[in-house]
């Protein structure tokens, strides 16, 4: 019996394995607790993972998979990974080997497509001591006059770039730069100390950001963002607090939905968030925390309003997951819209970033000098607060901003009427 060339070719094709997935990308991120390796897949894939010693390495076998491109990664993000190799130990198996500089605890999982990403295989390499923390907390400073602690959360990071501007500016880079400048300015204030929740290009789950603030025994948690909107004309900064009910506007609802999707993009397994809703959801009986959040948000908004354009004329509220620490006053600041070409340019400017940080610091300082936590240096040593009257200021507006009565404001400044002049310095009475 003879076979035609066409029949032979068909028989050869049928004998080849049916490839279920292509590996099209490889990235590595490192944070203080772990190194994360991410494989981009064209489809869901079956895999096995095991470790070997002498030398330490992680072996990933992907079934019916092939490599579409070489495995490149940035060494500065590599952490414990000292090299990556690939091979085919048997037909239909793609083997990826991660060489490690030391032994690590391993966790792996697959992620479904979301945002700009398709299917992903995530491998986390944890330090043995990743559960412990050497952070200095308020508990370590139980002297008579402790510092006020401000936890600064730079949004997004790592796998999640956040919003991206027309010039390819990434939100995660801008907000980290602003957060570092804010940290430096807060640390320059007497009686105040800042801690960064994220101090590098890596992702932290939303529930963990608030939890880290609690571990630092923070007096305030402030999350820094620079979001995008469908119209490039939309601009201005915004300040948000957690809503007791629904969002205060459609804009606030959209902002919350955008920020709440970060975990899926950043590489958090959705099933991991189930217990968070039971353990971290805000107890609405914590009215003091909600009230403090609103008050500090008002001070920060006033600082930003004096600095430049704001998107709204008031503080907004919505259901932001990152603001759900039940016992830490929490505020989210959108420093501007990276989708607005003019604001994108300004947000990249270090001088503008510093001015933004100054405006936010002033709002934080005003709040704590008016309402210092008992036992803090500020409570014992705060200097009088003075307000320089600017264009558009009214005596009633100033009294509302600093949460004092009109009567006490007039009395402290020997005012017979409510008329004030630009450039006049007013003494703010404190309680």
N, C-alpha and C positions, 0 to 999 in steps of 0.2 A: 504494500500500500504506500502511496506517495502523498506527501502533504504540500499544499501550496504555500508560498511565502507568507500570504495573508493569514492563513490558519495558524502557521507557526508563530507569527507575531502576536496574534490574539492569545494563544496558549501561554506565551511568555508573560504577557501583561496580567493574565489571570493568576499566574503563579506568584506575582509580587504582592507584598502585604498592602492592605488598605490603610494608608496613613490617616490617622484621626486628628493629628495636630502638628502644627509647625511652631518651633520656638523662634520668635522673631525679634526678641530683645532681652537684655539682661541688665539689671541695675542693682546697685548696692547703696544702702543708707546706714549710717551709724548714729546712735544716740547714746546718752550716758548709761543706758541699761542693756542695750542689745545692738547687734548688727543684723540688718535685714537684707536678704537677697530676694530679688523678684525676677521671675521668668515670665515674659509675655508669650501667651499661647494663642494660636488662631482658633482653638476650640477647646472644649473640656477634654481632659486627658486622664487616664489611669496612670498612677505612679506608685513607686515604692521608694522609701528613703531609709538609709541606714548609715551608721557611722563606723569608722575604722580608726585604729590607733597606730602610733609609731610609723609614720607621723599621723597626727590628727587630721581627719578629713571627713567630709559629708558626701555621700554618694546618692545621687538621685537618678533613678531609672524610670524613664518615661516610655510607656508602651505605645507602639505604632506611631511613633513621633519622629520627626526629622528636624535638623537644624537649618533654618533659612538664612541665618547670618552668623558671623563670628560673635563670640561672647566677649564684648568689651565692657569695661566698667571704669569708673574714676577712682584711682588709687587713694585720693584724699578722703573718700567716703568708705574705704574698704574695711576699716576696723580690724576684726580678727581674721578676715579672709586675706590670705597671702597669695592666692592664685586660683585660677579656674581652668578646668580642662574638660574635654568631651571625647567620647568615643562610642563604638558600637560593639558591646560585648557579645551580642548575638543578634540574629536577624530580627528586625522590628523593634529593637530596643535602642533608645538614645540615652546614653549615660552622661550625666554632668557631674563632675567632681569638684568640690570646693575644698581647696587646701586651707587649713587653719593654722594659726600661730599657736593656739592652745586649745584645750578641750572646752566644750561648751554644751549647755543644755539646749536641746533642739525642739522647735515647734514648727509645724508646717500645715498649710491649708490652701484650698483653692478659692478664688474669688470670681464671682460672676461679672460680666461686663457692666461697666458704669462709667458715665462721663466720657472722657477721652480714651479710656482704657477698655480693652477686650478682656478675655479670660486671663487670669494671672495665677501662678503658683508662687506662694510666699513661704520663705524659709527664715525663721527667726532664730538667732544664735544668742542665747542669754548667758551673761556671766553667772557664776555660781552664787555670788553675793548680791544679785540684782534686786533682791527683795529688801535689802537693808538700805538705809539712807544715812549719809554723813552730814546732811544739811543742818545748819544751825537754826534752831527754832526758838520761838519765844520762850518755850519751856526751859531752854538753856540760859535764858537771860532774865530769870526771875529776881532781878535786883529791884530796888525801889523805883527806878526810872528806866523802863525798857523803851526800845525804839518802836515806832509804828512800822509795821511790815506791809509792803505793797507787792503783791504778786502780779507780774506783767506777763501776759500770754500773747506771744506773737502767733497769729492765726496760721493755719495750714502748715506746710513744710513737707519735705521728703517727696513721696509719691503724689502728694496733693499740692499743685502749684498755686491754687486759688485762682482768682480772676487774672486774665492776661490782657494787657493793653495792645493797642494797634502796633506799637513799636516793640512788642514781645516782652514788655516789662512784666515780671511775675509778682503777683501780690505777696507770695511768701517771702521774697527777698526784701521788698520794700518795708513790710511790717516788721521784719526782724531788725532792719536798720533803725527804724523809728523806735522800736522797743529798747534797743541798746542805748540810744540817746536818752530816752525817757528814764531808763535805769540810772544813767550817770547823773542826770539832773536831780532825780529824787535822792540819790545818795549824797548829793552836795547840800541837801537841806538838813538842818539840825534836827535830830530826833526822828529821822525817817530812814528806812532801809528798804531797798528794792531787791527782789529776787526774780530771775527770769525763768518762766516755765519751760520755754524752749530757747536754747542758746546755740543753735546750729541748724543745718538743713536736714531735718528728720521730722517724722510725723508722730504726734501723740494723740491718742484717742480722746474725744471730747470729755468723756467721763473722767479720764485720768488727769486732765488739765485742772479741773476743779478740785479733784482729790489731792493733787500736789500742793495746791494753794492751802488746803486744810492742813496738810502735814507740816507746812511752814508756819502754821498758826497765823495766817495772814489776816490783817485787819481790812484789806480790800483786795479784790480780784478784778483786774482790768484787762479785757481782751481787745487786741489791736487788729484792725482789718482795713482793707482798701478795696471795696467790692466793685462790681460792674453792673450796668443796667443796659436794657435793650436799646436805649437812645444814647448816643454819644454826647448829647447836649446836657444831660443830667449831671449835676455837680454839687459840690458842697459836702461838708462833714456832717456826721450824725452821731447821736448818743442814744443807746438803747438800754433798757432794763427788762427784766423778765416780767411777762404779763401774768396777772392773776386770772385773766379770762382769755379773750381772743386778742389778736393783734390790734394795735391802735389805728392802723391804716393798712390798705392793700400793699403799700410800699414796704411797711414793716413786716408784713406776712411774707412777702417775697424775699426779703433779706434773711429772715429766719430760716425759710426753706432752703435757701442757697447755702447758708452756713451749716445747717444741720446735716447736709448731704456729705460733709467733709469726711466722715468716718468711712463711707463706702469707697470714696476715691482714695483716701489715705491708706487703705488696706486693713480695715478692721472687719473681722468676720462678723456678719450681722447677728448671728446667734449669741455672740459675746455680749450684746447690749441688752439682752432680755432681762438679766438680773439687775441691770442698772436702773431700769424704770421702777423697780420695786425698792431699791436701796438708796437711790440718789434723788428721786423725784422730790421736788420741794414740798415740804409740809406747809400748806398755806397758813397754818397757825403761827408760823414764824414771821409775824407781822413786823417785828422790830428790824429783822434783816431786810425785808422788802422796803420798809420806810427809809432805812439808811442807804440802800441802793439808790432810791429815788433822789434822796438829798445830795449824795455825792455826784450823781449824774447831772443834777441841776447845776452844781458848781463847775463841773468839767465843761458842760455845754456853754455856760457863761464865758468861760475862758476861751473856748473855740469861737464863740460868737464875736468876741472882741478881736480875735486874731484874723478872721476872714469869713468867707461865705459859709453858711450852714444850709443844708438841704431843706430842713424844716425850721419852724420858729420855736420848737419845743422838743423836749425829750420824748422819744417814742418807746413803745413796749411791744414785745412779741415773745413767742415761745422758743427762745434760744436754749438749746440743750447745754451749752457751755456755761450758762449762767445759773445752773440749778444746784449750786452748793447751798445746803439749807441754813448754814450758819456763818457764811462769809458774804458781806455786801459785795455785789457783783455788777459790773458795768461793761458793755461792749461799745467800742468807739470805731465807727467807720471814718477813717481819716480823710477820705475822698473817694472819687470814682475813677478807677484806673481805666475805665472804658471811655472817659472823657480825655481827648488828646492833650488839652491844656493841663489838666490835673495830673495826667500820667507823667508829663514832663516835670512838673513841680515835685511830685512825690518821689522822683528819682534824685532830686537835688539835695545833697547833704545839708545845705544851709536851710532849705525849707523844712526838711525833716527835723532839724534842731529847733526851729521856731514852733513847729507843731508840738514837739515834746515840751517846750517851755509853756505853751498854752495849757496843755493837759496837766503839767506839774502844778501850775498856778491854781487850777481848779481843785486838785487833790489837796494842796496845801491849805487853801481857804476852808475846805471842809473839815480837815483835822484840827485846824487852829480854832475853828468854831465849836467843834464837837470832839475834843480829844478823848481817846479811851482812858479810863482811870488807870493810874500807875505808870503812865508813859512820861517820857521826858517832856513832850510837848505840853501835857497837862500841867506840869510843874514849872515850865520855863517859857511858855509861849509869850511872844511879844505882841503888842497891840496890832490889830489888823487895820490897814488903811486902804482906802479905795480912791483912785484917781478918777475923777469924773470925766467920762468920754462923751463924744457926740451921741445923742440918742438916749442917754441915761436919764432916768427920773428918780426922784427920791423914793417913790413907792417901789419902783423896779429894783433899786439897790437894796431896800429893806427886804424884799421878797427873796432876792438872790442869797443874802446872807442870813435869812431866816430870823430876822429881828423885827421888832415892832417899829412903826413909823415914829411913835412917841419916843422910844429909847434912842432912835437914830437922831431925831431932832435935838434931844436933850444932850447927847454926847457931843454934839457939834455946835451947840448954842444957836440953833436955827430958829428964827421967828416964823418963817414960812417954808413952803416946800420948794421954793425956787433955788436952783443950784446952777453953778457956772462951770463950763468946760475947763478942766485944768485944776479945779479945786480939789484938795485932798480931804476926804472925810474919814473920821475915826469910826470904826465899826465896833459897837459895844459887844462884849462877849459875856457868856454866862459860865 
